[in-house]
């Protein structure tokens, strides 16, 4: 298992509230499956970060790209393997 930081840069703030619950539900489901280590917004409103737990960069990419915020273009994804 490895950790991957998904930095989610705010792209379309006008859509943030519309897709927020879907985003939170998605992460809650993955959390129950042991795929999310930590998550939270940036205090300055510029986006947020999710630390995924995955077997590979490919799996982490699939998890991150399936987030409703990313799918709907609300946030821009910057995914990196994270050393812990």
Beta strands, then each sheet from edge to edge (+ up, - down):
strand 1: 2-10
strand 2: 36-41
strand 3: 47-54
strand 4: 75-82
sheet 1: 2+ 3- 1+ 4-
end
